[in-house]
Amino acid sequence: MNNSECCDATLLNYNDGLGICSDCKEWAGQHKDDNMNKETLNKISALLSEARTLLDDMETTEHDDDIRENWIYQIETLETEIDSVLKTMNKETET
């Protein structure tokens, strides 16, 4: 059975890697292996960490400092979300 990558629900009219998600009714690809998802999320997390470090080290003017702080906040929010997803994925594989 093919499940959607968006809602992990059954894909309707599945053909050539795409189908309609039975939950949200949007076109979606097939749910991929968790190992690939974990690998991708870890790579994104590392990239975000590097970007945050570069922003922390960047010299800015008073005007640019607000923009930089906003970017750092957004990056930290994404990092927290990715960490949460990875923890959930790890718990699911342990059971």
N, C-alpha and C positions, 0 to 999 in steps of 0.2 A: 504494500500500500504506500502511496506517495503522500507525504504530509507537507504542508506549506511552511516556508521559512519564516513567515510573519507571525502566524498564530499556532503553528504546529497542528493545524486541523487538516482534514482530508482535502486533497486537491481535486476539484471537479474539472472535467474536460482536459485532463492532463495529456500533453503532447509536446514532444521535443523540449522537455525540461521546464515547461510552464503550464500552469493551470489556474483555475479560479479557486481561491480559498473559500472553503465552505462556511467559515466564521465571518470574515469581514467582507467577503465578495469581491476582493481586489485580485488582480493578476499577481501571481507570486511564483517564485521558483520553488524547487523541492528542498525540503529541510536537509541540510548537509550534516555530515558526521561531526559530532561534538569535538573531536580532536582537532579538526581543522578550525572550527570556531574558536576553540581555546587558544590555538596557535595565533590566529589572526588577532584576537583580543589582546593577547600578550604583546604582540608587535605594536599594536596601536597604543597600548599603555606605555610602552617604552618610548615611542615617538612623542607622546604627549609629555612625558617626564622630561625628555630632552628639550622640547619647546619651552616648557615652564622654566627650566634651568637657564636657557638662553635669555628669556624675558627677565628673569630675576637679575641677571648680570648686565642687562642693557642700560645704558645711561640715557635718561630722558629729560625733557624739559618739564616744567610744572604742568603744562597742558597735556603733554603726552603721557605723563605719569598716570592720570586717570584712565586713559585708554589701556595702558599696559596692565594696570590693576584689574580692569574689567576682563581682559584676555586671560590673565592668570586665574581669576575666579572661574571663568567658563571652563578652562582646562581642568582645574581641580574638580569641578562638578562632573565632567566627563570621566575623569579618573575614578571618582567615587562610584559612579554608575557601572563602569567596567569591572571594578573590584567586586561589586555586589553580584553582578552576573556571573563572574568567575567562581565566586563562593557557592552560588546556587548550583552551578554546573558541577562543581566538585562534590557537593552533597548528594546530588542525583546519581553520580557515578559510584559513590561509596555504598549506596543502598542496593 
